[in-house]
């Protein structure tokens, strides 16, 4: 019996690649048609922000999550104080002097629901990197690229 894709199970990576390939293609399409310089700036900034938030920031999230797992595996306990401190250290390391430090950033980890599903966040970064490569192949009209993506 063949199952409907509607009820099929797939990996987070599969869903993220599908969604972000389409986002990549859409941004590139809009940029190819847009003549208004302010809108072009907006689209370029939007695309750059996708890299910052999906590759850079999600990688930081994955490092934080891994640190929390290592802490527990070493016999430690997860307290808000410990997690705040470690998250703040990571933010400082990742962003350095590029941003003005805000003490409230230490609490950001607590509002991110993906941390409550083990090793979920790293998949965003890897999926986005894959989707950029796929979109590039499709836009370059590389032989078989579109068909391979549809089959995926």
Steps between C-alpha positions, in 0.01 A plus 500: 500500500640836398479773765404857430789751530265706716533245777854390424786542738806693393807638665529859616783535250271403212237755601755777555679438171172508309387820663831684481574402138173666409586806710838524328344471157237760584753756628719451192196533273381817674849648476516420129176694439520781755608841370425712807834547678346518849314174446817338363686608814221353711511167315879478520491582871226241551711235328809590703290478818396149398867401505563673833196354674495158337866409461682712758241526778367144472858374519540696823174346622632152418818571694293615798284191483803272477655677800183436703504130409869472590436668834233245592705205370787614725266482801411869514155648522325750279409806696375825354805673646743261329316510167478882512874525562593256225263654248634847574858376453412348162328819384806701598730255322288483183420870465795658678528874462269502198205562731437692817471252783161484668477309828149384411634280216593238760131409529436451129567125512191449718258618231630273222279190494732307268741447789246265652536258208846346511737619228236668289658841433815387318279368221395853408857604427587190300170505310543864404851433368367210292209707369734778384701246301186348346356842408832598342496185285139559395561866412812408304276261305737217582389189316276284717505740798128583496397140444727382782353763731142399413589135560652594836 
